[in-house]
């Protein structure tokens, strides 16, 4: 019962925009090129990329 409740609360947080991100990949570039980091939410699986 408690496990299901924590999963449900975690999904509600994801719907509200509070994700539990972990870094999957990070690419560094030299010069004027910018690197990219890739994050994934551990609860809902959302993949997010942003420049470093």
matplotlib code that plots the C-alpha trace (Angstrom):
import matplotlib.pyplot as plt

x = [0.0, 2.8, 4.7, 1.7, 1.1, 4.7, 4.6, 1.3, 2.7, 5.8, 3.6, 1.7, 5.0, 6.0, 2.7, 3.4, 6.9, 9.0, 11.0, 13.7, 16.4, 19.6, 22.3, 22.5, 25.0, 27.2, 29.1, 31.7, 32.8, 35.7, 35.6, 32.3, 30.4, 28.5, 28.3, 25.0, 23.8, 21.0, 18.8, 16.1, 13.4, 13.6, 9.9, 8.2, 11.0, 11.0, 14.2, 15.5, 18.5, 20.1, 23.3, 26.1]
y = [0.0, 2.5, 1.6, 2.4, 5.7, 6.9, 6.1, 8.0, 11.0, 10.9, 10.9, 13.9, 15.8, 15.0, 16.4, 19.6, 19.9, 18.6, 15.8, 13.6, 14.1, 12.1, 12.9, 10.4, 11.9, 15.0, 16.2, 18.9, 21.0, 23.4, 26.9, 28.5, 25.2, 24.5, 21.2, 19.4, 17.6, 15.0, 14.4, 11.8, 11.7, 8.5, 8.5, 9.3, 8.9, 12.4, 13.2, 16.8, 18.2, 21.6, 23.4, 23.7]
z = [0.0, 0.9, -2.2, -4.4, -2.6, -3.1, -6.8, -7.1, -5.3, -7.5, -10.6, -9.3, -8.7, -12.3, -13.6, -11.6, -13.1, -10.2, -11.9, -10.4, -13.1, -13.5, -15.9, -18.8, -21.2, -21.3, -24.3, -24.2, -27.1, -27.7, -29.2, -30.0, -30.0, -26.9, -25.1, -24.4, -21.3, -21.4, -18.4, -17.8, -15.1, -13.1, -12.4, -15.8, -18.3, -19.7, -21.6, -21.4, -23.2, -22.5, -23.6, -21.0]

ax = plt.figure().add_subplot(projection="3d")
ax.plot(x, y, z, "-o")
ax.set_aspect("equal")
plt.show()
